[in-house]
Amino acid sequence: MASTEVTGQAGTVAPARTESHTTRSGRSPSGAERERRWSGHGKPALLFLAPFLLLYLLFIIGPAIYGLVMSFFHTSMVNPGLGEFAGFGNYAEVLSSSDFWASLWHTIWFTILTTPPLIVLALVFALLAERARRGRWFFRLAFFLPYILPSAVVALIWIWMYTPELGLLSRAVTSLGFAEPDWLGDPDFAMVSLAVTTVWWTLGFNFVLYLAGLQEVPRELYEASAIDGAGPWQQIRLITVPLLARTTSLVVVLQIIASLKVFDQMYIMTQGGPNFATRSVLQYIFDIGFTDFRSGAAAAASTLFFIVVLAVSAFWLVMTRRQEPEL
Amino acid sequence: MAILANKDVQPLTAAQARHHAATADRRTRLFNRCCTGVLIAFALLWLVPLAWALDTSLKPNGETVNPTWVIENPTLASFQTLLAQGDIINWYAASFIISALSAAGTVVTASLAAYALSRMRFRYRWLTFWIILMGIMVPRQVLVVPQFQELGSINLLNTYWAVILPAIPIAIAVFVFKQFFDGIPKELDEAARIDGAGFFHIYRRIVLPLARPAVSAVTIFSFVWAWNDLLWPLIALSNPEIMTIPVGLATVQGTYGIRYADTMASAILGALPLVLVFLLFQRRIVEGIAGTGLKG
């Protein structure tokens, strides 16, 4: 949604230019007056832009470029300066490191585990909420409240939920007669536990996006289809879900990118363990950068991760562009 | 409408239509009631972890091993311990200072920049626009290593500024403002300019007051993002005196050992300010997400 609107605005830049040309050629005194007022706002524009641009260049663009440069040097956190030139050495090292590939796989596995339930459940809950006549504030509270909590709070609560023998989940599972899994201690199961926590935590965001998408489905379609004898299930299947396609594509891409950027849950709940089984890419970068002090290698891993995220966004842009004419 | 061109939907007579509508209506009402029931069940399920955390925090530490929701000796002892110990008060102060200044900085700088992009003509406007647009694509997380070097070299690490300054330039905020400003009729500015008002006056007195929804959305979101951020503050702040709530909680996590009531009380205290923000601004937050797809 955001990006289509943004490009729409970029399109307005060109007409604005021609407009200023016409005022320049305008002969009436009011035209000249206008021209003086509305073109060439270089100085005020600079003043208005300066505070943002200054911080933006200093703390976003600057570090981004510096990080890229650093990735080609043997930069170390303990020595000042860039250090020795490394060429593609850092990239070669990261790409041949089994730890990097393992962390990338954990991140992708986490994305696979979280994305489908976060989309399907959010959609289902939004569809159900749409049909509930009252109490929408309550559903919003229940599903959205967790989303706004800090990851550390969520992690503390779920560590307690997962505490062996004492936690609420272990009690629930054992009272149902199942053997209790070692929620966060089993290398194979820990990621599932983290995924469950994440679904609970972040579902509200997608839920709200879907609720907003549902507002845009015209009421008349439901009324018209009801007169034609369509039942609620048919309405959902044939009207609501197809008309939510745009929302779904937005939710999917935002969700994939958010899941790829996972760090907090693992860092707090499992510290990337047991035996590094839940170490995500960001934690890998954190570890080599701030535990091994190898900034150059960490910057190279950051750049590679950035490329992955960018590829997902680019893929989404291409796909939605292709869909656009049909909608 | 093409979607409705389904093979089992045929043209109807008026009587048939009325009959169909009546049965459909009854079916729909029943269906909707079932939906509500199912959703209530899920909503309650979603609230269980929070309720359980609150329940635990009100038990004495010794009682938390009881597998029951009933609290035999309800007590605020855990909260008292934490508040007396004082760490959490420091973290509150740090989180509040950092989030408030970050949010204020974002609102002021982003709205000024957006006003220039929306209303002024100048060379390199197009370039400026695209440079800021690029910023949306860069995940903050990939910048932590160079940012650490940079802020270390100017001796700002372990100060509030190390967290506040990088949190201010949020590219998407500029676009939220620009989009809103573009929707405000330019005739308003023009009229004011004929009366001799300068750009800043128009921005401050006309455009900004009309953009209240954008201002509040950006304020709330930048505040919440700054409050909840973990990775960068964790790296930049190692002094326990100035840690933010998430960093503090993540750092002491585990040190409470088996004092589960204390742990849950710290979680509840950490959640409290944001629960308040949510209850106060529920509508604005939801509208903000719906309108822009802002995601942290």
Interface residues (C-beta under 8 A of the other chain):
Chain A: M1 A2 E5 V6 Q9 A10 T12 V13 A16 R17 S20 R37 W38 S39 G40 H41 G42 P44 A45 L46 F48 L49 P51 F52 L53 L55 Y56 L58 F59 I60 I61 G62 P63 A64 Y66 G67 M70 T75 M77 P80 F125 L127 L128 A129 R131 A132 R133 R134 G135 W137 F138 F139 R140 L141 A142 F143 F144 L145 P146 I148 L149 P150 S151 A152 V153 A155 L156 I157 W158 I159 W160 M161 T163 L166 L168 R171 W200 L203 F205 V208 L209 L211 A212 Q215 L221 A224 S225 A226 I227 D228 G229 A230 G231 P232 W233 Q234 L238 I239 P242 L243 L250 L254 I257 A258 K261 F263 D264 Y267 I268 L282 I285 F286 G289 F290 S295 A298 A299 S302 T303 F305 F306 V309 L310 S313
Chain B: M1 I3 L4 N6 V9 L12 A17 H20 A21 T23 A24 D25 R27 T28 F31 N32 C35 T36 V38 L39 I40 F42 A43 L44 W46 L47 V48 P49 L50 W52 A53 T56 T64 V65 P67 G105 V108 T109 A110 L112 A113 Y115 A116 L117 M120 R121 F122 R123 R125 W126 T128 F129 W130 I131 I132 L133 M134 G135 I136 M137 V138 P139 Q141 V142 L143 V144 V145 P146 Q147 F148 Q149 E150 S153 L165 P166 I168 P169 A171 I172 V174 F175 K178 Q179 D182 R193 G198 F199 F200 Y203 V224 W227 N228 L230 L231 L234 I235 I245 P246 V247 G248 L249 A250 Q253 Y260 T263 M264 S266 A267 G270 A271 L274 V275 V277 F278 Q282 I285 V286 I289 A290 G291 T292 G293 K295
